[in-house]
Amino acid sequence: MKDFLKKIKRAAVSAIARMRTAREAKRAFAYDRRQFMRYAGALHLDREAAALAEITMGYHVLEKGLTMPRRRLGFGKGAVRHLVNLVESFEARFGRRAQSDHAARVLCAYRKLHADSPDPMPRLDAFLAARPYLEPADEPHVKREDFFADKDAPFARFSASRHVCRHFAGPVPRELVEQAAAIAASAPSACNRQHARVYAIDDPVLRDRLFAVQKGTRGFGADADKVLVVTSDLSCVRWGWERHDCYTNGGMFAMALCYALHHLGAAHCILHWSVPPQADREAHRLLDIPESEAIVLLVACGAAPEEFDIAASPRLPVADILKWRGGQTAH
């Protein structure tokens, strides 16, 4: 009888805990929804930060085009017009910023590349004529040995030397991927629960089917030797308030994985997984990933060619990133 009562008590405690977690999760996701609806740039493009983010995305599209393996002249005309409109609208409202200046420099580089093009570009030419102070953005051309020159350097130099690469010229051994995953396993995780998992794809047919779902690898995806799909196991989440933990822990693992790939001499490109629900479900089915695992992001990788271009992608100054609160005033 005592054992039966203990079982009943345990079942009741477990049921109460599940109900409490369900209530927490509902409140947490309702909070997230309110915050997103009030502040997400996608819904408030008139705000300065959101406008700058859109400009940054716009110039990065052209940076990628300028550095693609098989770059073709005349690419991105619609993106050029859109970026010109974004910069002009932003500067009329907020004035010049580092991001808008870099966007204009990328447009200048685009025009320089097309200097001998017979196609007229009056809109872009008028934009650049109003900004005679501009110099074209420098999208670095690097040699493989220089790209990996700091792969064993002290961390500050090593981390600054890691860049996304969209040029692949051959395979990376499975052993290298296994070694990178082993290094990434040292990434921190909440209560050491180690949420992250990696699915390594080295079949080109499967790779292409996944990229068709992701829709962000045109112009270089077919060159990737392998794709690493980083997921996070929702089974490791223990409270409703931890609704973001699968992505924070999976993100830390993914960054460690990318550092490991760079250290081991493999070129890699991080690919977002901002896809509609039907695409997420399709990828789970395609790769036989359990529904209990959330896909965090993809990493395409391969051997680097002897020479290639990388996007400049300038970083914000520390003053725009680091904000002090309380204590002594920073000097």
C-alpha positions as CSV (number, residue, x, y, z in Angstrom):
1,M,0.0,0.0,0.0
2,K,2.8,2.4,0.9
3,D,4.5,1.7,-2.5
4,F,1.3,2.4,-4.3
5,L,0.8,5.7,-2.4
6,K,4.4,6.7,-3.2
7,K,3.7,6.1,-6.9
8,I,0.5,8.1,-6.8
9,K,2.4,11.0,-5.1
10,R,5.3,10.9,-7.6
11,A,2.8,10.9,-10.5
12,A,0.9,13.9,-8.9
13,V,4.1,15.8,-8.4
14,S,5.2,15.1,-11.9
15,A,1.8,16.2,-13.3
16,I,1.9,19.4,-11.3
17,A,5.4,20.1,-12.5
18,R,4.4,19.6,-16.1
19,M,1.4,21.9,-15.7
20,R,3.6,24.6,-14.1
21,T,6.1,24.4,-16.9
22,A,3.3,24.6,-19.5
23,R,2.0,27.8,-17.8
24,E,5.6,29.2,-17.7
25,A,6.1,28.4,-21.4
26,K,2.8,30.1,-22.4
27,R,3.7,33.2,-20.4
28,A,7.3,33.2,-21.8
29,F,6.2,32.9,-25.5
30,A,3.5,35.5,-25.0
31,Y,6.2,37.9,-23.6
32,D,8.4,37.1,-26.7
33,R,5.5,37.8,-29.1
34,R,4.7,41.1,-27.5
35,Q,8.4,42.1,-27.6
36,F,8.8,41.0,-31.2
37,M,5.6,42.9,-32.3
38,R,6.7,46.1,-30.5
39,Y,10.3,46.2,-31.5
40,A,11.3,43.9,-34.4
41,G,12.8,45.8,-37.2
42,A,10.7,43.9,-39.7
43,L,7.7,45.6,-38.4
44,H,9.2,49.0,-37.6
45,L,11.5,49.9,-40.6
46,D,11.1,53.6,-39.9
47,R,13.3,53.3,-36.8
48,E,17.0,54.1,-37.2
49,A,18.4,50.8,-36.0
50,A,16.0,48.9,-38.2
51,A,16.9,51.0,-41.2
52,L,20.6,50.5,-40.6
53,A,20.1,46.7,-40.4
54,E,18.3,46.8,-43.7
55,I,21.1,48.8,-45.3
56,T,23.7,46.3,-43.9
57,M,21.8,43.4,-45.3
58,G,21.5,45.2,-48.6
59,Y,25.2,46.0,-49.0
60,H,26.1,42.5,-47.8
61,V,24.1,41.0,-50.7
62,L,26.2,43.0,-53.1
63,E,29.4,42.2,-51.2
64,K,28.7,38.5,-51.6
65,G,28.0,39.1,-55.3
66,L,31.3,40.9,-55.7
67,T,33.2,38.0,-54.2
68,M,31.4,35.0,-55.6
69,P,33.4,32.2,-57.3
70,R,31.8,32.6,-60.7
71,R,30.9,36.3,-60.6
72,R,29.0,37.5,-63.6
73,L,28.7,41.1,-64.8
74,G,25.3,42.7,-64.5
75,F,24.4,40.8,-61.3
76,G,22.2,42.3,-58.7
77,K,20.7,45.3,-60.6
78,G,17.6,45.2,-58.5
79,A,19.7,45.0,-55.3
80,V,21.7,48.0,-56.4
81,R,18.5,50.1,-57.0
82,H,17.1,49.0,-53.7
83,L,20.3,49.9,-51.8
84,V,20.5,53.3,-53.4
85,N,17.0,54.0,-52.3
86,L,17.7,52.8,-48.8
87,V,20.8,54.9,-48.3
88,E,19.2,58.1,-49.7
89,S,16.1,57.6,-47.6
90,F,18.2,57.0,-44.5
91,E,20.6,59.9,-44.9
92,A,17.6,62.2,-45.5
93,R,16.2,61.2,-42.2
94,F,19.2,60.5,-40.0
95,G,22.3,61.7,-41.7
96,R,25.4,59.7,-42.5
97,R,26.5,56.6,-40.5
98,A,29.3,54.2,-40.9
99,Q,27.0,51.6,-42.3
100,S,25.5,53.9,-44.9
101,D,29.0,55.1,-45.9
102,H,30.1,51.5,-46.4
103,A,27.0,50.8,-48.4
104,A,27.8,53.7,-50.7
105,R,31.4,52.4,-51.0
106,V,30.1,49.0,-52.0
107,L,28.0,50.6,-54.6
108,C,31.1,52.5,-55.8
109,A,33.0,49.2,-56.1
110,Y,30.1,47.7,-58.0
111,R,30.2,50.6,-60.5
112,K,34.0,50.3,-60.8
113,L,33.6,46.6,-61.7
114,H,31.1,47.6,-64.4
115,A,33.1,50.6,-65.7
116,D,33.2,49.1,-69.2
117,S,29.7,47.8,-69.2
118,P,27.6,49.0,-72.1
119,D,24.4,49.0,-69.9
120,P,23.6,52.5,-68.6
121,M,23.3,53.0,-64.9
122,P,21.9,56.5,-64.5
123,R,20.4,56.0,-61.1
124,L,23.6,54.7,-59.6
125,D,25.8,57.3,-61.5
126,A,23.7,60.1,-60.1
127,F,23.9,58.7,-56.6
128,L,27.7,58.4,-56.8
129,A,28.1,61.8,-58.5
130,A,26.6,63.4,-55.3
131,R,29.2,61.6,-53.3
132,P,32.6,62.4,-55.0
133,Y,34.4,61.7,-51.7
134,L,33.8,58.0,-52.0
135,E,36.4,55.4,-52.6
136,P,35.4,51.9,-53.6
137,A,35.1,49.3,-50.8
138,D,38.0,46.9,-50.7
139,E,36.8,43.3,-50.9
140,P,40.0,41.5,-49.9
141,H,41.6,39.1,-52.3
142,V,43.6,36.5,-50.3
143,K,45.9,33.6,-50.8
144,R,45.1,30.4,-48.9
145,E,48.3,30.5,-46.9
146,D,47.6,34.1,-45.8
147,F,43.9,33.2,-45.0
148,F,45.1,30.5,-42.5
149,A,48.3,32.2,-41.4
150,D,46.9,32.9,-37.9
151,K,45.1,29.6,-37.3
152,D,47.6,28.8,-34.5
153,A,48.0,32.4,-33.3
154,P,46.9,33.8,-29.9
155,F,43.2,34.0,-29.6
156,A,42.7,37.7,-30.4
157,R,44.6,37.4,-33.7
158,F,43.1,33.9,-34.4
159,S,39.5,35.0,-34.0
160,A,40.0,38.1,-36.0
161,S,41.4,36.0,-38.9
162,R,38.4,33.8,-39.1
163,H,36.1,34.8,-42.1
164,V,33.3,33.2,-43.9
165,C,34.5,31.8,-47.2
166,R,32.2,31.0,-50.2
167,H,35.0,29.4,-52.3
168,F,35.5,25.7,-52.1
169,A,38.0,23.7,-54.1
170,G,37.9,20.1,-52.9
171,P,37.0,17.8,-50.0
172,V,37.8,17.9,-46.3
173,P,38.4,14.6,-44.7
174,R,35.8,13.0,-42.4
175,E,38.5,12.8,-39.8
176,L,38.8,16.6,-39.9
177,V,35.1,17.1,-39.3
178,E,35.2,14.6,-36.5
179,Q,38.1,16.5,-34.9
180,A,36.3,19.8,-35.3
181,A,33.2,18.3,-33.6
182,A,35.3,17.0,-30.8
183,I,36.8,20.5,-30.2
184,A,33.4,22.1,-30.4
185,A,32.2,19.7,-27.7
186,S,34.1,21.7,-25.2
187,A,31.7,24.7,-25.7
188,P,29.8,25.7,-22.6
189,S,26.2,24.6,-22.1
190,A,23.6,25.3,-19.4
191,C,24.2,22.9,-16.5
192,N,26.5,20.9,-18.8
193,R,23.4,19.4,-20.5
194,Q,25.2,19.6,-23.9
195,H,22.2,20.3,-26.1
196,A,24.0,20.4,-29.4
197,R,24.1,17.7,-32.1
198,V,25.7,17.8,-35.6
199,Y,24.5,16.0,-38.7
200,A,27.3,15.8,-41.3
201,I,26.2,15.5,-44.9
202,D,28.7,14.5,-47.6
203,D,26.3,13.2,-50.3
204,P,26.0,15.9,-53.0
205,V,22.4,14.9,-53.9
206,L,21.4,15.3,-50.2
207,R,23.4,18.5,-50.0
208,D,21.6,20.0,-53.0
209,R,18.2,19.0,-51.7
210,L,18.9,20.6,-48.3
211,F,20.2,23.8,-50.0
212,A,17.0,23.9,-52.1
213,V,15.1,24.1,-48.8
214,Q,17.4,26.7,-47.2
215,K,17.5,28.9,-50.4
216,G,20.6,30.9,-49.6
217,T,23.5,29.2,-51.4
218,R,23.0,30.3,-55.0
219,G,26.4,30.7,-56.8
220,F,28.5,28.6,-54.4
221,G,26.6,25.9,-52.7
222,A,27.3,23.2,-55.3
223,D,31.0,23.6,-54.5
224,A,30.7,22.7,-50.8
225,D,32.1,19.3,-50.0
226,K,30.2,18.9,-46.8
227,V,27.3,20.5,-44.9
228,L,27.1,20.4,-41.1
229,V,23.7,20.8,-39.6
230,V,23.8,22.0,-36.0
231,T,20.8,21.1,-33.9
232,S,19.8,21.4,-30.3
233,D,17.9,18.8,-28.3
234,L,14.7,20.2,-26.8
235,S,14.7,17.2,-24.5
236,C,17.4,19.0,-22.5
237,V,15.2,22.0,-21.8
238,R,13.8,21.7,-18.2
239,W,11.8,24.9,-17.6
240,G,9.5,27.1,-19.6
241,W,11.7,30.1,-19.0
242,E,14.4,28.2,-21.0
243,R,12.6,28.5,-24.3
244,H,15.7,30.2,-25.9
245,D,18.3,27.8,-24.5
246,C,18.3,25.4,-27.5
247,Y,19.5,28.4,-29.6
248,T,21.9,30.0,-27.2
249,N,23.6,26.7,-26.4
250,G,23.4,25.5,-30.0
251,G,24.8,28.9,-31.1
252,M,27.8,28.6,-28.7
253,F,28.5,25.2,-30.0
254,A,28.3,26.4,-33.6
255,M,30.7,29.2,-33.0
256,A,33.2,26.8,-31.4
257,L,32.7,24.5,-34.4
258,C,33.5,27.3,-36.8
259,Y,36.6,28.2,-34.9
260,A,37.7,24.6,-34.9
261,L,37.2,24.4,-38.7
262,H,39.3,27.5,-39.2
263,H,42.0,26.2,-36.8
264,L,42.1,22.9,-38.8
265,G,42.4,24.7,-42.1
266,A,38.9,24.1,-43.6
267,A,37.0,26.9,-45.4
268,H,33.5,27.3,-44.1
269,C,30.4,29.4,-44.6
270,I,27.7,29.8,-41.9
271,L,24.1,29.6,-43.3
272,H,21.1,30.8,-41.4
273,W,18.1,28.6,-40.7
274,S,15.4,31.4,-40.8
275,V,12.9,29.3,-42.8
276,P,9.1,28.8,-42.7
277,P,7.7,25.9,-40.6
278,Q,7.1,23.8,-43.7
279,A,10.7,24.1,-44.8
280,D,11.9,23.1,-41.3
281,R,9.7,20.1,-41.3
282,E,10.9,19.1,-44.8
283,A,14.6,19.3,-43.6
284,H,13.8,17.1,-40.6
285,R,12.3,14.5,-42.8
286,L,15.0,14.8,-45.4
287,L,17.8,14.3,-42.9
288,D,15.9,12.0,-40.5
289,I,16.4,14.5,-37.7
290,P,14.1,13.8,-34.7
291,E,11.3,16.3,-34.2
292,S,12.7,16.9,-30.7
293,E,15.7,18.6,-32.1
294,A,15.6,22.2,-33.3
295,I,17.8,23.1,-36.3
296,V,20.0,26.0,-35.3
297,L,22.0,26.7,-38.4
298,L,24.0,25.1,-41.2
299,V,27.8,25.2,-42.0
300,A,29.0,24.5,-45.5
301,C,32.6,23.5,-45.6
302,G,35.4,22.4,-48.0
303,A,39.0,22.8,-48.9
304,A,40.0,26.4,-49.8
305,P,41.3,27.2,-53.2
306,E,44.8,28.8,-53.7
307,E,43.3,32.3,-54.1
308,F,39.9,33.7,-53.5
309,D,37.9,36.8,-52.5
310,I,36.2,37.5,-49.1
311,A,33.6,40.1,-48.2
312,A,35.0,43.0,-46.1
313,S,32.0,43.0,-43.8
314,P,33.3,45.8,-41.4
315,R,32.5,45.4,-37.7
316,L,31.0,47.9,-35.4
317,P,33.3,49.8,-33.1
318,V,33.4,48.5,-29.5
319,A,31.8,51.7,-28.3
320,D,28.6,50.7,-30.3
321,I,28.7,47.2,-28.8
322,L,29.8,47.5,-25.2
323,K,27.5,49.4,-22.8
324,W,28.5,50.0,-19.2
325,R,25.9,50.1,-16.4
326,G,26.6,50.9,-12.8
327,G,30.0,51.0,-11.0
328,Q,32.7,53.4,-12.0
329,T,32.5,55.4,-15.3
330,A,34.6,53.8,-18.0
331,H,37.6,55.7,-19.1
